[in-house]
């Protein structure tokens, strides 16, 4: 199952990052960051075709020893990156696709909220809850009563006690 | 969080759970804190002492009953006659599920938004059944109000409100954007970016509850689910005859009350009037603070009654979310006295969408003001308020000299109120200026976003 899920905006800054709290979140943040280059590479490779024909699911971006990173991009250039544990060999491609589909649906629901400004950090508690339910990634209970979302280059908290990372 | 929420709910509904008068002063003090919006925590800490969950309180309640009943008898004497009948009749309306006795119980909290104190207190007294999730149950009056607001935004009650329209509307409730976003997520069950009537009522009710200090729930309460709301209120009760008879009878009862009552009714009157009163609640809320202070300071002996009257003041909150009213009312009418002139001035300045709301707010203000100032006819702006007051005082003077002293006191109180209103208005003015700056900044940010988006379409 996924150990880290990230939603990256068009300008390549993070909108939402969640990883299982037991792990070192910084590592996952770094992996997601490095995977962005691969995503851009894949997008440009397919970019010659029309947007409609472009596949949203990008597949395996790159494998590491312990983890595999999968990518998905929407039509509005919002990227979803998922890190799964390599030891979980039972995880098939279809399952990854379905997880990305759920992630996309949840992201669409977040966009439907008129109080959400595209480009803001996703602070909703349930924004991606359906995805977290299907994966062990714990959706940290970010309080929606916090101050207004930060700017495009503000940090993303992966958990209430997680490190703050500025991209 | 739910447990805490439940505790707070229980805290907030002591009267409902026990249906005793004891809860009322406790509740009224709680409402006072709500109005001031700063003692909520203190009130919450006090809740364990009078936990409604415990068996009906023994000695303390009895002790508190005495002043309450004394105060209540004063206020309710004339109204009690008519309360039971319509009250009983209304129960089936509000609680179609069959919990007729429980229906009134849930109302007390809701009454904050709707009826006058007397009614809310009556209900608390009468309703002994307890509803654990009561803050999330919409009363009939609240439902009427929400439906009317929905109609103002969308004439077709079976259609829905678009996201941008709803956003503008709810933004005027002055809740923070994350909270509004959270409320939207709670209420928009189908996540379509639009609000149907039940969804709108749920969202509005959540905003009202939040303004009253209730923490937002983790999930949409069952009583706010769209299916539940549609089943409970199958059709918008645009012309709820029973309610109309209520509202009509209420003003008639309030006017003969004494000054102490007037102040309370002024606050509460918004609840009496189905739509207009609630519209003014936003400003009433701030007005409540000042009027309540005055009332409390003036009527020491009638404190219990005052506090009981304060119960409905939280109902004033529902009007606050009303966009037009919040802008207009908050600016213009912290006090009912100042309603006219400031509201008119504000009405001209705000956006056009506020224009339709301008009339309802002014109407309730007049009504509120009548019972509030029997001695002073407040039909003019604050400055003119003293004029009518003095004129009113002049008339009886030649007739009865005994009343001169009373009138002088009335004039003095009116002057004090006007001064406070002026101060509040000045504060409002500064707040509005800040809001204007923020809106300008948002506009600039939006324009930047637009610029950024343009190249994307090219790709």
HADDOCK unambig.tbl for C-alpha pairs under 7 A between the chains (distance, minus, plus):
assign (segid A and resid 109 and name CA) (segid B and resid 191 and name CA) 5.50 0.50 0.50
assign (segid A and resid 112 and name CA) (segid B and resid 191 and name CA) 6.39 0.50 0.50
assign (segid A and resid 112 and name CA) (segid B and resid 192 and name CA) 6.18 0.50 0.50
assign (segid A and resid 112 and name CA) (segid B and resid 193 and name CA) 4.44 0.50 0.50
assign (segid A and resid 113 and name CA) (segid B and resid 181 and name CA) 6.72 0.50 0.50
assign (segid A and resid 113 and name CA) (segid B and resid 184 and name CA) 6.61 0.50 0.50
assign (segid A and resid 113 and name CA) (segid B and resid 185 and name CA) 6.90 0.50 0.50
assign (segid A and resid 113 and name CA) (segid B and resid 193 and name CA) 5.72 0.50 0.50
assign (segid A and resid 114 and name CA) (segid B and resid 163 and name CA) 5.13 0.50 0.50
assign (segid A and resid 114 and name CA) (segid B and resid 164 and name CA) 5.98 0.50 0.50
assign (segid A and resid 114 and name CA) (segid B and resid 167 and name CA) 5.95 0.50 0.50
assign (segid A and resid 114 and name CA) (segid B and resid 193 and name CA) 6.70 0.50 0.50
assign (segid A and resid 115 and name CA) (segid B and resid 167 and name CA) 6.43 0.50 0.50
assign (segid A and resid 115 and name CA) (segid B and resid 177 and name CA) 6.51 0.50 0.50
assign (segid A and resid 115 and name CA) (segid B and resid 180 and name CA) 6.83 0.50 0.50
assign (segid A and resid 115 and name CA) (segid B and resid 181 and name CA) 5.09 0.50 0.50
assign (segid A and resid 116 and name CA) (segid B and resid 181 and name CA) 6.70 0.50 0.50
assign (segid A and resid 124 and name CA) (segid B and resid 182 and name CA) 6.75 0.50 0.50
assign (segid A and resid 144 and name CA) (segid B and resid 178 and name CA) 5.13 0.50 0.50
assign (segid A and resid 144 and name CA) (segid B and resid 179 and name CA) 5.94 0.50 0.50
assign (segid A and resid 144 and name CA) (segid B and resid 182 and name CA) 6.32 0.50 0.50
assign (segid A and resid 145 and name CA) (segid B and resid 178 and name CA) 5.63 0.50 0.50
assign (segid A and resid 145 and name CA) (segid B and resid 179 and name CA) 5.42 0.50 0.50
assign (segid A and resid 146 and name CA) (segid B and resid 178 and name CA) 6.75 0.50 0.50
assign (segid A and resid 148 and name CA) (segid B and resid 177 and name CA) 6.61 0.50 0.50
assign (segid A and resid 148 and name CA) (segid B and resid 178 and name CA) 6.38 0.50 0.50
